[in-house]
């Protein structure tokens, strides 16, 4: 009788979705539930052995249920696409920034990923206080701008709030000696955007784009506009706007010759996979819908 009641309890949990599933769960029932949940996910990335895999999200720090739903979808996709780290596009915390806010707007939201040792690399947005550079989970190590490398890919986190001469001199110096196959810069304000909320930051673009072109930057990732945009390659550089991980400006994208693909109906995050001279990407909504996907070819390797 007790076994029968236990079986009914497990069945009800599975049917009504109350049984928590986390990455790497080893229990047999947990594995079956995870497999069943993942069966509806549509992955466009190849998941090749030895590839570099990471996620991207922006403007996340709202602490809302919808932000948590995006985080939950990231966990589900990580079961079939085991990414190692996440790039954050700024506006990591909206409103107050007490110790409690760091919990409710970040660490509690991404608890499953953090417990699985997924690293988050942040950049500062216009809503972020500079003190965030000292928050351990943002991996900024006390710096407003910094560089790190994974395999054949170099990542540059920039502070687009204050693109002063010191930061630009550092960026040029680092890029000049960087022999990585892929160079990715990520920061908050988009050099190119068609969104009505903010749009292209032309002043920033005039400052950084010549440097990107001179030293062979491949991909630029930004947030700020609470939408998704894949910009048509500008002077050979790939630009993305991913600023709807915690807030959304619905119907904000304007018709523009700049944009190759956009999505402003729901929140989203992105997945990337680097395989040699190819970089695959997939943009996924809060509900698991694939809103864009494709593959980028390393521009410098084509020459």
NULOFI-351993 format. One record per residue (C-alpha): z, x, y negated. Coordinates in nm, 2 decimals. Example, Ala and Ser with C-alpha at 12.3 -4.5 7.8 and 13.67 -1.06 7.14 Angstrom:
2
+--------+--------+--------+
!     c3 !     c1 !     c2 !
+--------+--------+--------+
!   0.78 !   1.23 !   0.45 !
!   0.71 !   1.37 !   0.11 !
+--------+--------+--------+
! end
This chain:
303
+--------+--------+--------+
!     c3 !     c1 !     c2 !
+--------+--------+--------+
!   0.00 !   0.00 !   0.00 !
!   0.09 !   0.28 !  -0.24 !
!  -0.23 !   0.46 !  -0.16 !
!  -0.42 !   0.13 !  -0.24 !
!  -0.25 !   0.09 !  -0.57 !
!  -0.32 !   0.45 !  -0.66 !
!  -0.69 !   0.41 !  -0.58 !
!  -0.71 !   0.10 !  -0.80 !
!  -0.55 !   0.29 !  -1.08 !
!  -0.80 !   0.57 !  -1.06 !
!  -1.09 !   0.33 !  -1.04 !
!  -0.97 !   0.14 !  -1.35 !
!  -0.94 !   0.47 !  -1.54 !
!  -1.29 !   0.57 !  -1.44 !
!  -1.44 !   0.23 !  -1.54 !
!  -1.26 !   0.20 !  -1.87 !
!  -1.30 !   0.57 !  -1.97 !
!  -0.93 !   0.65 !  -2.00 !
!  -0.93 !   0.94 !  -1.76 !
!  -0.95 !   1.26 !  -1.98 !
!  -1.21 !   1.52 !  -1.87 !
!  -1.20 !   1.87 !  -2.00 !
!  -1.44 !   2.17 !  -1.95 !
!  -1.36 !   2.36 !  -1.63 !
!  -1.15 !   2.08 !  -1.47 !
!  -1.12 !   2.16 !  -1.11 !
!  -0.98 !   1.84 !  -0.96 !
!  -1.23 !   1.65 !  -0.74 !
!  -1.19 !   1.32 !  -0.93 !
!  -1.22 !   1.50 !  -1.26 !
!  -1.54 !   1.68 !  -1.15 !
!  -1.70 !   1.35 !  -1.04 !
!  -1.61 !   1.18 !  -1.37 !
!  -1.75 !   1.47 !  -1.56 !
!  -2.07 !   1.48 !  -1.36 !
!  -2.11 !   1.10 !  -1.41 !
!  -2.06 !   1.13 !  -1.78 !
!  -2.30 !   1.42 !  -1.81 !
!  -2.57 !   1.24 !  -1.62 !
!  -2.66 !   1.05 !  -1.94 !
!  -2.68 !   1.36 !  -2.16 !
!  -3.03 !   1.49 !  -2.24 !
!  -3.04 !   1.87 !  -2.27 !
!  -3.36 !   2.03 !  -2.40 !
!  -3.23 !   2.39 !  -2.38 !
!  -3.33 !   2.61 !  -2.09 !
!  -2.97 !   2.75 !  -2.01 !
!  -3.11 !   3.08 !  -1.89 !
!  -2.90 !   3.34 !  -1.73 !
!  -2.78 !   3.60 !  -1.99 !
!  -2.89 !   3.40 !  -2.29 !
!  -2.68 !   3.37 !  -2.61 !
!  -2.55 !   3.02 !  -2.66 !
!  -2.37 !   2.87 !  -2.96 !
!  -2.31 !   2.55 !  -3.16 !
!  -2.34 !   2.47 !  -3.53 !
!  -2.16 !   2.21 !  -3.73 !
!  -2.10 !   2.16 !  -4.10 !
!  -1.88 !   1.96 !  -4.34 !
!  -1.64 !   1.87 !  -4.07 !
!  -1.29 !   1.85 !  -4.22 !
!  -1.24 !   1.48 !  -4.27 !
!  -0.99 !   1.42 !  -3.98 !
!  -1.16 !   1.08 !  -3.91 !
!  -1.22 !   0.92 !  -3.58 !
!  -1.59 !   0.98 !  -3.62 !
!  -1.53 !   1.36 !  -3.66 !
!  -1.33 !   1.34 !  -3.33 !
!  -1.62 !   1.16 !  -3.17 !
!  -1.86 !   1.44 !  -3.27 !
!  -1.61 !   1.69 !  -3.12 !
!  -1.59 !   1.49 !  -2.80 !
!  -1.97 !   1.49 !  -2.77 !
!  -1.96 !   1.87 !  -2.82 !
!  -1.72 !   1.89 !  -2.53 !
!  -1.94 !   1.68 !  -2.31 !
!  -2.25 !   1.89 !  -2.38 !
!  -2.05 !   2.21 !  -2.32 !
!  -2.01 !   2.09 !  -1.96 !
!  -2.38 !   2.13 !  -1.92 !
!  -2.45 !   2.39 !  -2.19 !
!  -2.15 !   2.64 !  -2.19 !
!  -2.17 !   2.78 !  -2.54 !
!  -1.92 !   3.05 !  -2.64 !
!  -1.88 !   3.00 !  -3.01 !
!  -1.94 !   2.77 !  -3.30 !
!  -2.07 !   2.84 !  -3.65 !
!  -1.91 !   2.63 !  -3.93 !
!  -2.11 !   2.56 !  -4.25 !
!  -1.81 !   2.51 !  -4.48 !
!  -1.61 !   2.22 !  -4.62 !
!  -1.38 !   2.28 !  -4.33 !
!  -1.10 !   2.08 !  -4.49 !
!  -1.14 !   1.79 !  -4.73 !
!  -0.85 !   1.70 !  -4.96 !
!  -0.51 !   1.86 !  -4.91 !
!  -0.47 !   2.19 !  -4.71 !
!  -0.12 !   2.19 !  -4.58 !
!  -0.03 !   2.32 !  -4.24 !
!  -0.05 !   1.97 !  -4.11 !
!  -0.40 !   1.93 !  -4.25 !
!  -0.52 !   2.23 !  -4.05 !
!  -0.39 !   2.05 !  -3.74 !
!  -0.52 !   1.70 !  -3.81 !
!  -0.86 !   1.81 !  -3.95 !
!  -0.93 !   2.10 !  -3.72 !
!  -0.71 !   2.23 !  -3.44 !
!  -0.62 !   1.88 !  -3.30 !
!  -0.98 !   1.77 !  -3.33 !
!  -1.13 !   2.07 !  -3.14 !
!  -0.83 !   2.12 !  -2.92 !
!  -1.03 !   2.11 !  -2.59 !
!  -1.28 !   2.37 !  -2.72 !
!  -1.00 !   2.60 !  -2.86 !
!  -0.81 !   2.58 !  -2.53 !
!  -1.13 !   2.69 !  -2.35 !
!  -1.14 !   3.00 !  -2.57 !
!  -1.44 !   2.89 !  -2.78 !
!  -1.44 !   3.09 !  -3.11 !
!  -1.51 !   2.92 !  -3.44 !
!  -1.66 !   3.13 !  -3.73 !
!  -1.62 !   2.97 !  -4.06 !
!  -1.77 !   3.00 !  -4.41 !
!  -1.62 !   2.86 !  -4.73 !
!  -1.75 !   2.54 !  -4.88 !
!  -1.70 !   2.40 !  -5.23 !
!  -1.41 !   2.19 !  -5.10 !
!  -1.23 !   2.48 !  -4.93 !
!  -0.95 !   2.69 !  -5.08 !
!  -0.99 !   3.07 !  -5.05 !
!  -0.67 !   3.09 !  -4.84 !
!  -0.87 !   2.96 !  -4.54 !
!  -0.99 !   3.32 !  -4.49 !
!  -0.65 !   3.40 !  -4.34 !
!  -0.65 !   3.11 !  -4.09 !
!  -0.67 !   3.27 !  -3.74 !
!  -0.89 !   2.99 !  -3.59 !
!  -1.16 !   3.04 !  -3.85 !
!  -1.20 !   3.41 !  -3.75 !
!  -1.27 !   3.53 !  -4.10 !
!  -1.02 !   3.80 !  -4.08 !
!  -0.92 !   3.78 !  -4.45 !
!  -1.28 !   3.81 !  -4.57 !
!  -1.48 !   3.57 !  -4.78 !
!  -1.80 !   3.71 !  -4.63 !
!  -1.85 !   3.91 !  -4.31 !
!  -2.08 !   4.01 !  -4.03 !
!  -2.05 !   4.00 !  -3.65 !
!  -2.29 !   4.06 !  -3.37 !
!  -2.35 !   3.90 !  -3.03 !
!  -2.60 !   4.06 !  -2.81 !
!  -2.93 !   4.11 !  -3.00 !
!  -2.83 !   3.86 !  -3.27 !
!  -2.65 !   3.95 !  -3.60 !
!  -2.47 !   3.68 !  -3.79 !
!  -2.39 !   3.69 !  -4.16 !
!  -2.13 !   3.45 !  -4.31 !
!  -2.17 !   3.44 !  -4.69 !
!  -1.97 !   3.28 !  -4.96 !
!  -2.22 !   3.08 !  -5.15 !
!  -1.96 !   2.95 !  -5.40 !
!  -1.95 !   3.30 !  -5.57 !
!  -2.26 !   3.50 !  -5.49 !
!  -2.15 !   3.79 !  -5.71 !
!  -2.29 !   4.14 !  -5.73 !
!  -2.03 !   4.28 !  -5.49 !
!  -2.12 !   4.04 !  -5.22 !
!  -2.50 !   4.10 !  -5.28 !
!  -2.46 !   4.47 !  -5.26 !
!  -2.26 !   4.44 !  -4.93 !
!  -2.53 !   4.21 !  -4.79 !
!  -2.82 !   4.44 !  -4.88 !
!  -2.63 !   4.74 !  -4.74 !
!  -2.56 !   4.57 !  -4.41 !
!  -2.90 !   4.42 !  -4.37 !
!  -3.07 !   4.75 !  -4.45 !
!  -2.92 !   4.92 !  -4.15 !
!  -2.93 !   4.63 !  -3.92 !
!  -3.17 !   4.68 !  -3.63 !
!  -3.08 !   4.35 !  -3.45 !
!  -3.37 !   4.15 !  -3.31 !
!  -3.24 !   3.83 !  -3.48 !
!  -3.07 !   3.81 !  -3.82 !
!  -2.90 !   3.48 !  -3.90 !
!  -2.73 !   3.40 !  -4.23 !
!  -2.50 !   3.10 !  -4.26 !
!  -2.33 !   2.95 !  -4.57 !
!  -2.25 !   2.63 !  -4.74 !
!  -2.51 !   2.55 !  -5.01 !
!  -2.87 !   2.50 !  -4.89 !
!  -3.15 !   2.70 !  -5.06 !
!  -3.38 !   2.42 !  -4.95 !
!  -3.30 !   2.05 !  -4.90 !
!  -3.46 !   1.71 !  -4.98 !
!  -3.13 !   1.51 !  -4.98 !
!  -3.04 !   1.31 !  -5.28 !
!  -2.67 !   1.40 !  -5.27 !
!  -2.73 !   1.76 !  -5.37 !
!  -3.08 !   1.89 !  -5.27 !
!  -3.20 !   2.25 !  -5.30 !
!  -2.98 !   2.50 !  -5.47 !
!  -3.26 !   2.67 !  -5.66 !
!  -3.04 !   2.92 !  -5.84 !
!  -2.89 !   3.04 !  -5.51 !
!  -3.23 !   3.06 !  -5.36 !
!  -3.36 !   3.28 !  -5.64 !
!  -3.08 !   3.52 !  -5.57 !
!  -3.07 !   3.55 !  -5.19 !
!  -3.43 !   3.47 !  -5.08 !
!  -3.58 !   3.80 !  -5.20 !
!  -3.31 !   3.98 !  -5.00 !
!  -3.37 !   3.77 !  -4.69 !
!  -3.74 !   3.85 !  -4.71 !
!  -3.70 !   4.22 !  -4.78 !
!  -3.47 !   4.28 !  -4.48 !
!  -3.62 !   4.04 !  -4.23 !
!  -3.37 !   3.75 !  -4.20 !
!  -3.50 !   3.51 !  -3.94 !
!  -3.29 !   3.20 !  -3.97 !
!  -3.07 !   3.04 !  -4.25 !
!  -2.82 !   2.77 !  -4.18 !
!  -2.64 !   2.57 !  -4.44 !
!  -2.45 !   2.24 !  -4.50 !
!  -2.33 !   2.07 !  -4.82 !
!  -2.57 !   1.78 !  -4.79 !
!  -2.43 !   1.54 !  -4.53 !
!  -2.75 !   1.50 !  -4.33 !
!  -2.96 !   1.70 !  -4.08 !
!  -3.28 !   1.87 !  -4.20 !
!  -3.52 !   2.11 !  -4.04 !
!  -3.71 !   2.26 !  -4.33 !
!  -4.07 !   2.37 !  -4.29 !
!  -4.07 !   2.75 !  -4.26 !
!  -4.05 !   2.89 !  -4.62 !
!  -4.22 !   3.23 !  -4.66 !
!  -4.18 !   3.28 !  -4.29 !
!  -3.80 !   3.20 !  -4.27 !
!  -3.65 !   2.91 !  -4.07 !
!  -3.41 !   2.69 !  -4.27 !
!  -3.17 !   2.42 !  -4.13 !
!  -2.93 !   2.19 !  -4.31 !
!  -2.64 !   2.08 !  -4.08 !
!  -2.38 !   1.91 !  -4.30 !
!  -2.28 !   1.59 !  -4.12 !
!  -2.02 !   1.70 !  -3.87 !
!  -1.74 !   1.50 !  -4.04 !
!  -1.90 !   1.31 !  -4.32 !
!  -2.23 !   1.13 !  -4.36 !
!  -2.45 !   1.02 !  -4.65 !
!  -2.66 !   0.76 !  -4.48 !
!  -3.02 !   0.72 !  -4.59 !
!  -2.99 !   1.02 !  -4.82 !
!  -3.30 !   1.22 !  -4.72 !
!  -3.60 !   1.17 !  -4.94 !
!  -3.96 !   1.20 !  -4.84 !
!  -4.06 !   1.55 !  -4.91 !
!  -4.32 !   1.81 !  -4.81 !
!  -4.03 !   2.04 !  -4.75 !
!  -3.90 !   1.86 !  -4.44 !
!  -4.03 !   1.89 !  -4.09 !
!  -3.76 !   1.67 !  -3.94 !
!  -3.45 !   1.49 !  -4.07 !
!  -3.18 !   1.26 !  -3.96 !
!  -2.93 !   1.07 !  -4.18 !
!  -2.83 !   0.77 !  -3.97 !
!  -2.52 !   0.93 !  -3.81 !
!  -2.32 !   1.24 !  -3.78 !
!  -2.44 !   1.53 !  -3.57 !
!  -2.40 !   1.89 !  -3.45 !
!  -2.64 !   2.15 !  -3.32 !
!  -2.69 !   2.37 !  -3.01 !
!  -2.88 !   2.70 !  -3.01 !
!  -2.99 !   2.94 !  -2.73 !
!  -3.14 !   3.28 !  -2.79 !
!  -3.36 !   3.41 !  -2.51 !
!  -3.54 !   3.73 !  -2.60 !
!  -3.78 !   3.66 !  -2.88 !
!  -3.73 !   3.28 !  -2.86 !
!  -3.46 !   3.07 !  -3.02 !
!  -3.42 !   2.71 !  -2.88 !
!  -3.24 !   2.45 !  -3.08 !
!  -3.12 !   2.09 !  -3.03 !
!  -2.97 !   1.85 !  -3.29 !
!  -2.74 !   1.59 !  -3.13 !
!  -2.59 !   1.28 !  -3.29 !
!  -2.23 !   1.16 !  -3.26 !
!  -2.34 !   0.92 !  -2.98 !
!  -2.53 !   1.18 !  -2.79 !
!  -2.88 !   1.10 !  -2.91 !
!  -3.12 !   1.40 !  -2.94 !
!  -3.25 !   1.38 !  -3.30 !
!  -3.45 !   1.70 !  -3.30 !
!  -3.53 !   1.99 !  -3.07 !
!  -3.77 !   2.28 !  -3.04 !
!  -3.81 !   2.65 !  -3.02 !
!  -3.84 !   2.92 !  -3.29 !
!  -4.04 !   3.24 !  -3.23 !
!  -3.91 !   3.56 !  -3.38 !
!  -4.13 !   3.62 !  -3.68 !
!  -4.09 !   3.99 !  -3.70 !
!  -4.18 !   4.04 !  -3.34 !
!  -4.51 !   3.86 !  -3.39 !
!  -4.63 !   4.12 !  -3.63 !
+--------+--------+--------+
! end
